[in-house]
Amino acid sequence: MSGDICVIASFPSEANAKDGMIQRVAHIDSLMSDVPRTYLDLSFTRFRNGETRQEGAATIHCLNVIRHFFRILSILRNARLVYVHSAHNALRLMFFRTPATVIFDAHGIVPEEMMAEGRGAVARVMSIAERFALRRCDVLVCVTSSMLAHFKGKHGQKRAREDIVLPILPHLGDDTTAVAALMAKRLPDSVIYAGGMQSWQNVDKMIAAAARQPLLSYSFLTGDVERFSARLTGSQIPRFQCQSVAPAKVKDFYLTHQYGFVLREADLVNAVACPTKLVEYLYWGVIPVVITPRIGDFDSTSLQGVTLRQFESGELPDASSADAMRRHNQATVLSLVASAQDHQERLKRKLREAA
């Protein structure tokens, strides 16, 4: 029974909770938390001795693709449904055949992300893995409609494949917390950034913008404190803090900050993305500072923020305008959440059918 659902990903835990990809894995896992399931955490270089442990109803196998090939193959052949998280894990699945129904949760457009980081060789390998996953999967899960359109344009439409658009939505609270977020007392001169140091985050532009507005105070929340702090050294930003914060504590920072950096360029990677932190900003009342509001399925109509040019020149909204922007943005997110519910229910039915 425990082999009916097999998930190809690292199992969510306290140790990896800050990882953006794992947050998506954790959300999907919450849809089947009471169901016996198997996790295959696969590596080409690690887990040479293999590890197996039990976490509630989940059995987690940490295995080496080469050394434990036949053991992995046996697990996959006994599965009724295989849920693959991202092209990274699809690459590891490529070496195995399984009769199971395959759900591919793309997370992002990994080849283009790797190319943006200057990792051309890795991008080419990931393009092969992505093409394999899209041809093999029976169900495709994308985080935005624009991502789904990208895959159809790049790889064509597979017949009989079911497509589901399910944004990577963090836990946002209920009606009470939504109202409280709009009423929160914020420091009017405060700016936050919550995220990593990937190239598409534009950390250098962010630091340069902050230096041009030295009268504001800045909070940089990141899992890579050492590298981020090194970038901040000598930045001429007089008031800032840089720290790593547990996911459950981040909202406390949102509720006291007025603005938040989301400096995504107008490129393909960002045109299909649904940044978790942006959704959190909009829900918790943080006004986004953006290069462009066209991020994923957001645009200038659905997302109201401050452009980078306006921020650098000090063109910031007054209290009344800021309040209106917060209300508009939160309504956008609540609408997004409502529309995602139907797609999530469709996915839950797929998971229940295999349980």
C-alpha positions in Angstrom: 0.0 0.0 0.0 2.8 2.4 0.9 4.2 2.0 -2.6 1.1 3.2 -4.4 2.2 6.9 -4.5 5.9 7.6 -5.1 7.2 11.1 -4.9 10.6 12.0 -6.5 11.9 14.8 -4.3 13.6 15.4 -1.0 11.2 15.1 1.9 10.2 18.4 3.6 11.8 18.9 7.0 13.0 21.6 9.4 16.4 21.4 7.9 15.3 22.3 4.3 12.2 24.3 5.1 13.7 27.6 3.8 14.3 26.2 0.3 11.8 27.5 -2.2 11.4 24.2 -4.1 10.9 22.3 -0.8 8.1 24.7 0.1 6.2 23.5 -3.0 7.0 19.9 -2.1 5.7 20.5 1.4 2.4 22.0 0.1 1.8 19.1 -2.2 2.6 16.7 0.6 0.0 18.4 2.8 -2.6 17.2 0.3 -1.8 13.6 1.1 -0.3 13.8 4.6 -2.5 11.0 5.9 -1.8 8.7 2.9 0.9 6.0 2.9 3.5 7.2 0.4 7.1 6.7 -0.6 9.7 9.4 -1.2 12.6 8.7 -3.5 15.4 11.3 -2.7 17.8 10.4 -5.5 21.4 11.5 -6.2 24.1 10.6 -8.7 26.9 11.3 -6.1 25.4 11.1 -2.6 23.7 8.3 -0.6 26.3 5.6 -1.5 25.2 3.5 1.4 21.5 4.3 1.1 19.2 5.4 3.9 15.6 4.7 4.7 13.5 6.3 7.4 9.9 6.7 8.4 8.1 10.0 8.9 4.5 9.4 9.8 2.8 7.8 6.8 5.8 8.6 4.5 8.6 6.1 3.9 11.7 8.0 2.7 14.5 6.3 0.7 17.7 8.3 0.1 19.4 6.3 -2.7 22.2 6.6 -5.2 21.0 6.3 -8.8 23.9 4.1 -9.8 24.5 1.9 -6.8 20.8 1.3 -6.0 19.5 1.2 -9.6 17.5 -2.1 -9.2 16.1 -1.1 -5.8 14.9 2.2 -7.3 13.5 0.4 -10.3 11.6 -2.1 -8.1 10.0 0.8 -6.1 8.9 2.6 -9.3 7.5 -0.5 -10.9 5.3 -1.1 -7.8 4.0 2.5 -7.8 0.5 3.4 -9.2 1.4 7.1 -9.3 4.7 8.9 -9.5 4.9 12.6 -8.6 8.0 14.3 -10.0 9.0 17.7 -8.6 10.9 19.8 -11.2 13.2 19.0 -14.1 16.0 18.4 -11.6 14.3 15.3 -10.3 13.0 14.4 -13.8 16.6 14.0 -14.8 17.1 11.3 -12.2 13.8 9.5 -13.3 14.9 9.4 -16.9 17.0 6.2 -16.3 14.0 4.2 -15.1 10.8 2.8 -16.7 7.6 2.7 -14.7 4.0 1.8 -15.7 2.6 4.3 -13.2 0.7 7.4 -13.9 3.2 10.3 -13.9 2.5 13.8 -12.6 5.2 16.3 -13.5 5.2 19.5 -11.3 7.4 21.8 -13.3 8.1 24.4 -10.5 9.9 26.6 -13.1 11.5 26.6 -16.5 14.8 25.2 -15.3 16.8 25.2 -18.6 16.2 29.0 -19.0 17.0 29.6 -15.3 20.3 27.8 -15.7 21.1 29.7 -18.8 20.4 33.0 -17.0 22.9 31.9 -14.4 25.5 31.3 -17.1 25.4 27.5 -16.7 24.9 26.6 -20.4 26.0 23.0 -20.2 23.6 22.3 -17.2 20.9 24.2 -19.1 21.3 21.8 -22.1 21.1 18.7 -19.9 18.0 20.1 -18.1 16.3 20.8 -21.4 16.6 17.1 -22.2 15.1 16.2 -18.8 12.3 18.8 -19.2 11.4 17.4 -22.7 11.4 13.8 -21.3 9.1 14.8 -18.4 6.6 16.6 -20.6 6.5 13.7 -23.1 6.1 11.1 -20.4 3.8 12.8 -17.9 0.0 12.1 -17.8 -0.6 15.2 -15.7 1.3 18.5 -16.0 1.2 21.0 -13.0 2.4 24.5 -13.7 2.5 27.5 -11.4 1.1 30.0 -13.9 -1.0 30.0 -17.1 1.9 31.7 -18.8 4.2 28.8 -17.9 1.7 26.4 -19.4 1.6 28.5 -22.6 5.4 28.5 -22.6 5.6 24.7 -22.5 3.0 24.3 -25.2 4.9 26.7 -27.4 8.2 25.0 -26.8 7.3 21.3 -26.7 3.8 21.2 -28.2 0.6 19.8 -26.6 0.7 16.1 -25.6 -2.6 14.4 -26.3 -4.7 13.2 -23.4 -2.5 15.0 -20.9 -4.3 16.8 -18.1 -3.0 20.3 -17.4 -3.4 21.9 -14.0 -2.4 25.5 -13.1 -1.6 25.6 -9.4 0.5 28.6 -8.1 3.1 28.0 -5.4 0.9 29.6 -2.7 2.3 29.9 0.8 0.1 29.5 3.9 -1.6 32.9 4.1 -4.0 32.7 7.0 -7.7 33.3 7.1 -10.2 36.3 6.8 -9.2 37.5 10.2 -5.4 37.7 9.4 -6.2 39.3 6.1 -8.0 42.2 7.8 -5.3 42.4 10.4 -2.6 42.7 7.7 -4.4 45.8 6.3 -4.7 47.4 9.7 -1.1 46.7 10.8 1.0 49.6 12.0 4.0 49.8 9.7 7.2 51.8 9.9 6.6 54.2 6.9 10.3 54.3 6.0 10.9 50.5 6.1 11.9 48.2 3.2 12.2 44.4 3.2 13.6 41.8 1.0 13.0 38.1 1.6 14.6 35.6 -0.8 17.8 34.2 -2.2 20.7 35.4 -4.3 19.9 33.9 -7.6 20.8 36.0 -10.6 17.2 36.8 -11.4 16.8 38.4 -7.9 19.0 41.3 -9.0 20.7 41.7 -5.6 23.2 44.2 -6.9 20.5 46.5 -8.3 18.6 46.1 -5.0 21.6 47.2 -2.9 22.3 50.1 -5.3 18.7 51.3 -5.0 18.8 51.1 -1.3 22.0 53.1 -1.2 20.2 55.9 -3.2 17.6 56.1 -0.4 19.7 56.2 2.7 17.0 57.7 4.9 15.0 54.4 4.7 15.7 51.3 6.9 16.2 47.9 5.3 15.7 44.3 6.4 17.3 41.6 4.2 16.0 38.1 5.1 17.9 35.4 3.3 19.1 31.8 3.8 22.5 32.9 2.5 23.5 35.4 5.2 27.2 35.2 4.7 27.2 35.9 1.0 24.5 38.5 1.3 26.4 40.3 4.1 29.5 40.4 2.0 27.6 42.2 -0.8 26.3 44.7 1.7 29.8 45.5 3.0 30.7 49.0 1.9 27.3 49.5 0.3 26.8 52.9 2.0 23.4 51.8 3.4 23.4 53.3 6.9 20.5 51.3 8.4 20.0 47.6 7.6 19.8 44.2 9.1 20.6 40.9 7.4 19.6 37.6 8.9 18.0 34.2 8.4 14.5 33.8 9.8 12.4 30.7 10.2 9.5 30.7 7.6 6.9 31.0 10.4 8.5 34.2 11.6 8.8 36.0 8.3 5.2 37.3 8.4 6.0 39.3 11.6 8.5 41.3 9.5 6.0 41.8 6.7 3.5 43.3 9.1 6.0 46.1 10.1 7.4 46.9 6.7 6.0 49.3 4.1 7.8 48.2 0.9 9.4 45.0 -0.4 11.9 44.5 -3.2 10.8 42.1 -6.1 13.3 43.2 -8.8 12.4 40.7 -11.5 13.5 41.7 -15.1 11.1 41.6 -18.0 12.4 38.3 -19.3 11.1 34.8 -20.0 12.0 33.3 -16.6 10.0 36.0 -14.8 7.2 36.0 -17.3 6.2 32.5 -16.3 7.1 32.7 -12.6 4.9 33.0 -9.5 7.3 34.2 -6.8 6.2 33.0 -3.4 7.5 36.0 -1.7 5.6 38.3 -4.1 2.3 36.6 -3.2 3.3 36.9 0.5 4.1 40.6 0.1 0.7 41.3 -1.5 -1.3 39.4 1.1 0.5 40.8 4.1 0.3 44.4 2.9 3.9 45.0 1.7 3.9 47.3 -1.3 6.2 45.7 -4.0 9.1 47.7 -5.5 9.3 46.3 -9.0 11.2 46.7 -12.3 8.0 45.6 -14.1 4.6 44.5 -12.7 4.5 41.9 -15.5 5.6 38.9 -13.4 3.9 35.6 -14.2 0.2 36.1 -14.5 0.4 39.5 -12.8 0.3 42.8 -14.7 -0.1 46.5 -14.1 -3.8 46.0 -13.6 -3.7 43.3 -11.0 -0.5 44.4 -9.2 0.0 47.9 -7.9 3.5 48.8 -6.7 6.3 51.3 -6.9 8.7 51.0 -9.9 12.4 50.9 -9.3 12.7 54.3 -11.1 10.1 55.8 -8.7 11.8 54.3 -5.7 15.3 55.6 -6.6 13.9 59.1 -7.3 11.9 59.1 -4.0 8.5 59.1 -5.7 6.7 57.1 -2.9 3.0 57.0 -2.3 1.4 59.0 0.5 -0.4 57.1 3.4 -3.8 57.1 1.6 -2.5 55.9 -1.7 -0.4 53.2 0.1 -3.5 52.0 1.9 -5.4 51.7 -1.4 -2.6 49.8 -3.0 -2.4 47.3 -0.1 -6.2 46.7 -0.4 -6.1 46.2 -4.1 -3.1 43.9 -4.0 -4.6 41.7 -1.2 -7.8 41.4 -3.2 -5.7 40.2 -6.2 -4.1 37.5 -4.1 -7.4 36.4 -2.6 -8.8 36.1 -6.1 -5.8 34.1 -7.1 -6.2 31.7 -4.2 -9.9 31.2 -5.0 -9.2 30.3 -8.6 -6.5 27.9 -7.5 -8.9 25.9 -5.3 -10.6 24.2 -8.2 -7.2 23.1 -9.7 -6.0 21.9 -6.3 -9.2 19.8 -5.9 -8.5 18.2 -9.3 -5.0 17.3 -8.2 -6.2 16.0 -4.8 -8.6 13.7 -6.7 -5.7 12.3 -8.7 -3.8 11.6 -5.5 -6.7 10.0 -3.8 -7.3 7.7 -6.8 -3.8 6.3 -6.4 -4.0 5.9 -2.6 
